[in-house]
Amino acid sequence: MLCTMKAIQVHRAGGPEVLQLSDLPTPSPGPGQVLIRVKAAGLNFADILYVAGEYLVRTRYPTVPGMEFAGIIEALGEEVAGLQVGQRVAALGGSGAFAEYAVVHARSVLPVLPSMSAAEAAAFPVSYFTAYFALQTQARAQPGEWVLIQAAAGALGTASIQIAKALGLRVVALASSEEKLALCRSLGADVTLLNTQDNLVDAVKNATEGHGVDILMEVVGGAGFAQSLKMLAYRGRLLVIGSASRELAQIYPVGLMKGNQSVMGVWLTPFLSDPALMQAATAFLMPLLASGKVKPVVGERFKLEEAARAFDFVLSRKNTGKVILEP
Ligand code: NDP
């Protein structure tokens, strides 16, 4: 292991132009921590917001972004049990993954199945845990219910289609191109609709035989939020998971009363420090992965030094599945 490494460093808030390939000291693991050689890192929309200083946690610059990755354990800090140097693992949480090496707490380390590539393992944690917590923990999805998934061909979207089908839900998938909708159908979406079409509320109502959707995974926000509320069924639950439009949305709370409807937030980060919920999620997800019933959709792959192009790619809505950065 060299004492310096390549990393994407950010010194100020901004877009892809603030990402700098830098030589930084290779970190060493403290007590309870693990040093991992990064083989592949997942690029999430949250990384774009984090770099821009628009995420739910404050960004402290300079920083190395990247919150999920897969790789090989290089060194263990003191007091780490149950992990071994040379082991293939994935990791979730915090920052620092857009680098050749990253240090994480041992409790942030996840197992990797032998059948999974590094890119698949890196594409898994954020999207699948979020999909599970959104549908199962927050919305308490019941088999046979309708769920509408926005940005359904993206990283969270493709994971959500697979988890929704595993939970026995009926899926309406929205995306911005026919190619993206074809991917959604291949993953099991029952109904696919272009999010650009006119009268989307009517189209969703027709597709669900007038019922509306029981659960709606809202990730765009802004002006479309009011439209999402109109798609909800009686006792429908609208999950606020993201705001890719980066615009404010308005809500009229009294309007929820007539249909006994709910609007609820979903954020992965607080769930990560709840051991019981993490255990339940892992127990649900790992057998699905092992059986091949769910399989992370790996999208475009970029070299670490192409991080700015990768950010541009997601911002211009070209990606399907998870964009991967490889050191
Ligand atoms: P995606 O891979 O889904 O990429 C973003 C997608 O959002 C685009 O492909 C596009 O799909 C859609 N989109 C709609 N409006 C815009 C816009 N103005 N600019 C760019 N994209 C837009 O990203 P992720 O899976 O990483 O994240 C999807 C959403 O889920 C984000 O809002 C993210 O913040 C949120 N999220 C939240 C989590 C949580 O814990 N709450 C965890 C993970 C993700 P299309 O072209 O088909 O419309």
Residues whose N, C-alpha, C, O or C-beta is under 5 A from the ligand:
A	BS01	NDP	L43 N44 F45 A46 V126 T130 A151 G154 A155 L156 G157 L174 A175 S176 V219 V220 I241 G242 S243 A244 S245 V266 W267 L268 V314 L315 R317 N319 G321
